Amino acid sequence: MNWHRVFAIVLKIQYMFRRDVFRIFDIFWWPAFSLFIWGLFSIYMQKMSGGSVNIISILLGGVILWTFFDRASKDISLAIIDELWNKNFVNLFTSPLTITEYLLAVIIMAMGKLLLSAIFMFFLASTFYAFHVSSVGWFLVPAALGLTLTGWTVSLVVQSSIMRWGHTVEVFIWAVATLVQPFSCVFYPITALPGWAQYIARVLPPMYLFENMRAAMTGQGVNIGEIILSFGLNIGYFILALVFFYRSFRFAKKEGLLIKNY
């Protein structure tokens, strides 16, 4: 591991952001758009419910936490696919740079973008909807970490698939969050799902985090056992995703797929 090479890639990505304002725009626009839509909907639901339950905080808490997964699942994928589109991914590895160093650099930049998006969303939610971080409490930290790790796991699987099967699976960079969200119980309890869907939800780490988010925000307390289970699943899936990623990279390099497909 050479940290000079890692930070060289970080610097490269920073230069790309400086030259393309729309990359910076993407960090703020989609999170803000999602927050405003759900914020207006939550205000309407709060009026309809008569104010017995703080629906605004619960829905906005779900939106903000889901951003951690959404951004994490896309930012790593977009960084790598951008190099593939520009036919530069293979060129990077004609240098002593390793795939581990490149992946670490991309994760560092993805964390920076994620933090900017999250801070911006908390600011907007506090300013326009009187949402306060204290309503989630200490649970915000494990929830954010768990959802970010899930997003990275999904991103690694998507990138591994792209290296193996080419641009035909690129759509999953944007579609995967939509596919996973219904089973993650972001805005409703798991009991709202049909029986067959509950089985899927129980093997997904985000479900346990969102269930406990609502419990924490309504004063019911957090189930530590479920948090441990969520992180156990997350770590297991992440290790499997890393193995799949490295195997796919070696396979694509051996078969020349990165040149054939891009």
C-alpha positions as CSV (number, residue, x, y, z in Angstrom):
1,M,0.0,0.0,0.0
2,N,1.5,3.3,-1.1
3,W,-0.3,6.3,0.3
4,H,1.3,8.7,-2.2
5,R,-0.5,6.8,-5.1
6,V,-3.7,6.8,-3.1
7,F,-3.7,10.5,-2.7
8,A,-2.6,11.0,-6.3
9,I,-5.9,9.4,-7.3
10,V,-7.8,11.5,-4.8
11,L,-6.2,14.6,-6.3
12,K,-7.1,13.5,-9.8
13,I,-10.7,13.2,-8.8
14,Q,-10.6,16.6,-7.1
15,Y,-9.3,18.2,-10.4
16,M,-12.2,16.5,-12.2
17,F,-14.7,18.2,-9.9
18,R,-13.0,21.6,-10.3
19,R,-13.3,21.4,-14.1
20,D,-16.9,20.2,-14.1
21,V,-19.4,22.2,-12.0
22,F,-22.2,19.7,-12.7
23,R,-20.3,17.1,-10.6
24,I,-20.6,19.4,-7.6
25,F,-24.2,20.2,-8.5
26,D,-25.0,16.5,-8.3
27,I,-23.9,16.4,-4.6
28,F,-26.6,18.9,-3.6
29,W,-29.4,18.8,-6.1
30,W,-30.8,15.2,-5.8
31,P,-30.6,15.1,-2.0
32,A,-32.3,18.5,-1.8
33,F,-35.0,17.6,-4.4
34,S,-35.8,14.4,-2.5
35,L,-35.9,16.2,0.8
36,F,-38.3,18.9,-0.5
37,I,-40.7,16.3,-2.1
38,W,-40.9,14.1,1.1
39,G,-41.0,17.2,3.3
40,L,-44.1,18.5,1.6
41,F,-45.7,15.1,1.7
42,S,-44.9,14.7,5.4
43,I,-46.5,18.1,6.2
44,Y,-49.6,17.0,4.4
45,M,-49.7,13.7,6.3
46,Q,-49.1,15.4,9.6
47,K,-52.2,17.6,9.0
48,M,-54.3,14.6,8.0
49,S,-53.3,12.7,11.1
50,G,-54.2,15.4,13.4
51,G,-50.6,15.7,14.8
52,S,-50.8,12.7,17.1
53,V,-47.6,11.3,15.7
54,N,-44.6,13.4,14.4
55,I,-44.8,12.1,10.9
56,I,-42.6,14.9,9.6
57,S,-39.6,13.8,11.7
58,I,-40.1,10.1,10.9
59,L,-40.3,10.5,7.2
60,L,-37.5,13.1,7.0
61,G,-35.4,10.8,9.1
62,G,-35.9,8.0,6.7
63,V,-35.1,10.3,3.7
64,I,-31.9,11.6,5.2
65,L,-30.7,8.1,6.3
66,W,-31.6,6.6,2.9
67,T,-29.3,9.2,1.4
68,F,-26.3,7.5,3.0
69,F,-27.2,4.3,1.2
70,D,-28.1,6.0,-2.1
71,R,-25.0,8.1,-2.3
72,A,-22.7,5.2,-1.2
73,S,-24.2,2.9,-3.7
74,K,-23.6,5.3,-6.6
75,D,-20.5,7.4,-5.9
76,I,-18.0,4.5,-6.1
77,S,-19.7,3.1,-9.2
78,L,-19.8,6.4,-11.0
79,A,-16.1,7.1,-10.3
80,I,-15.1,3.7,-11.8
81,I,-17.5,3.8,-14.7
82,D,-16.3,7.3,-15.6
83,E,-12.8,6.0,-16.1
84,L,-14.2,3.1,-18.2
85,W,-16.2,5.5,-20.4
86,N,-13.1,7.7,-20.9
87,K,-11.1,4.5,-21.7
88,N,-8.7,5.4,-19.0
89,F,-9.3,2.6,-16.4
90,V,-6.8,0.2,-18.0
91,N,-4.2,3.1,-18.4
92,L,-4.2,3.7,-14.7
93,F,-2.9,0.2,-14.1
94,T,0.0,0.5,-16.5
95,S,1.5,2.4,-13.5
96,P,2.5,0.7,-10.2
97,L,-1.0,1.6,-8.9
98,T,-2.9,-1.4,-7.5
99,I,-6.6,-2.0,-7.6
100,T,-6.7,-1.8,-3.8
101,E,-5.0,1.7,-3.8
102,Y,-7.4,2.9,-6.5
103,L,-10.5,1.5,-4.6
104,L,-9.3,3.1,-1.3
105,A,-8.9,6.5,-3.1
106,V,-12.4,6.3,-4.6
107,I,-13.9,5.4,-1.2
108,I,-12.1,8.4,0.4
109,M,-13.6,10.7,-2.2
110,A,-17.0,9.1,-1.9
111,M,-17.0,9.6,1.9
112,G,-16.3,13.3,1.3
113,K,-19.2,13.7,-1.1
114,L,-21.4,11.8,1.2
115,L,-20.6,14.0,4.2
116,L,-21.3,17.1,2.2
117,S,-24.7,15.8,1.0
118,A,-25.6,14.7,4.5
119,I,-24.6,18.0,6.1
120,F,-26.5,19.9,3.4
121,M,-29.6,17.8,4.0
122,F,-29.5,18.2,7.8
123,F,-29.2,22.0,7.2
124,L,-32.2,22.1,4.9
125,A,-34.3,19.8,7.1
126,S,-33.6,22.0,10.1
127,T,-34.2,25.3,8.3
128,F,-37.4,24.4,6.4
129,Y,-39.0,21.6,8.5
130,A,-37.6,22.1,12.0
131,F,-36.0,18.7,11.9
132,H,-33.3,18.2,14.5
133,V,-30.6,15.6,14.6
134,S,-31.4,15.1,18.3
135,S,-34.7,13.4,17.3
136,V,-32.6,10.5,16.1
137,G,-30.1,10.7,18.9
138,W,-27.0,8.5,19.1
139,F,-28.6,6.0,16.8
140,L,-27.7,8.2,13.9
141,V,-24.1,7.1,14.0
142,P,-24.5,3.3,13.7
143,A,-27.4,3.9,11.2
144,A,-25.3,6.1,8.9
145,L,-22.3,3.7,9.1
146,G,-24.4,0.6,8.5
147,L,-26.2,2.2,5.5
148,T,-23.0,3.5,4.0
149,L,-21.4,0.0,4.3
150,T,-24.5,-1.5,2.6
151,G,-24.2,1.0,-0.2
152,W,-20.5,0.2,-0.7
153,T,-21.3,-3.5,-0.8
154,V,-23.9,-3.0,-3.5
155,S,-21.6,-0.7,-5.5
156,L,-18.8,-3.3,-5.4
157,V,-21.2,-6.0,-6.7
158,V,-22.4,-3.7,-9.5
159,Q,-18.9,-2.8,-10.6
160,S,-17.8,-6.4,-10.5
161,S,-20.7,-7.3,-12.8
162,I,-19.8,-4.5,-15.1
163,M,-16.2,-5.7,-15.4
164,R,-17.5,-9.2,-16.2
165,W,-20.5,-8.5,-18.5
166,G,-19.9,-5.0,-19.8
167,H,-22.1,-2.0,-20.2
168,T,-25.3,-4.0,-20.4
169,V,-25.5,-4.0,-16.6
170,E,-24.6,-0.3,-16.1
171,V,-28.3,0.5,-15.5
172,F,-28.0,-1.1,-12.1
173,I,-25.8,1.8,-10.9
174,W,-29.0,3.9,-10.8
175,A,-31.6,1.2,-10.4
176,V,-30.3,-0.7,-7.5
177,A,-31.4,1.8,-4.8
178,T,-35.0,1.7,-6.3
179,L,-34.9,-2.1,-6.2
180,V,-33.7,-2.4,-2.7
181,Q,-35.8,0.4,-1.1
182,P,-39.2,-1.4,-0.9
183,F,-37.6,-4.2,1.1
184,S,-35.6,-1.9,3.4
185,C,-38.7,-0.5,5.1
186,V,-37.5,3.1,4.9
187,F,-41.0,4.7,5.4
188,Y,-43.1,1.8,6.9
189,P,-42.7,-1.1,9.3
190,I,-41.8,-4.6,8.0
191,T,-45.4,-5.7,9.0
192,A,-46.6,-3.6,6.1
193,L,-44.9,-6.0,3.6
194,P,-46.5,-9.2,2.3
195,G,-45.3,-12.4,3.8
196,W,-42.9,-13.3,1.0
197,A,-41.4,-9.8,1.0
198,Q,-40.7,-10.0,4.7
199,Y,-38.4,-12.9,4.2
200,I,-36.3,-10.8,1.7
201,A,-36.4,-7.8,4.1
202,R,-35.0,-9.9,7.0
203,V,-31.8,-10.7,5.1
204,L,-31.2,-7.0,4.3
205,P,-29.2,-5.0,6.8
206,P,-31.1,-1.7,6.2
207,M,-34.4,-3.1,7.4
208,Y,-33.2,-3.4,11.0
209,L,-31.7,0.1,10.9
210,F,-34.9,1.8,9.7
211,E,-37.1,-0.2,12.1
212,N,-34.9,0.9,15.0
213,M,-34.8,4.5,13.7
214,R,-38.6,4.8,14.0
215,A,-38.4,3.1,17.5
216,A,-35.8,5.6,18.6
217,M,-37.7,8.6,17.3
218,T,-41.0,7.5,19.0
219,G,-39.3,6.8,22.3
220,Q,-39.6,3.0,22.2
221,G,-35.9,2.3,22.5
222,V,-33.4,0.6,20.2
223,N,-33.0,-3.2,19.9
224,I,-29.2,-3.7,20.3
225,G,-29.5,-7.3,19.1
226,E,-31.0,-6.2,15.8
227,I,-28.3,-3.6,15.4
228,I,-25.6,-6.3,15.9
229,L,-27.4,-8.6,13.5
230,S,-27.5,-5.8,10.9
231,F,-23.8,-5.1,11.2
232,G,-23.0,-8.8,11.1
233,L,-24.9,-9.1,7.8
234,N,-23.2,-6.0,6.5
235,I,-19.7,-7.2,7.3
236,G,-20.4,-10.7,5.8
237,Y,-21.9,-9.2,2.6
238,F,-19.1,-6.7,2.3
239,I,-16.4,-9.4,2.5
240,L,-18.2,-11.4,-0.1
241,A,-18.5,-8.3,-2.3
242,L,-14.8,-7.6,-2.0
243,V,-13.9,-11.2,-3.0
244,F,-16.2,-10.9,-6.0
245,F,-14.7,-7.6,-7.0
246,Y,-11.1,-8.7,-6.9
247,R,-11.9,-12.0,-8.7
248,S,-13.8,-10.0,-11.3
249,F,-11.0,-7.6,-11.8
250,R,-8.5,-10.4,-12.3
251,F,-10.8,-12.2,-14.6
252,A,-11.5,-9.1,-16.7
253,K,-7.8,-8.3,-16.9
254,K,-6.9,-11.8,-17.9
255,E,-9.6,-12.0,-20.6
256,G,-9.0,-8.5,-21.8
257,L,-12.7,-7.6,-21.1
258,L,-12.0,-4.1,-20.1
259,I,-10.6,-3.4,-23.5
260,K,-13.2,-5.4,-25.4
261,N,-16.2,-4.0,-23.6
262,Y,-15.0,-0.4,-23.5
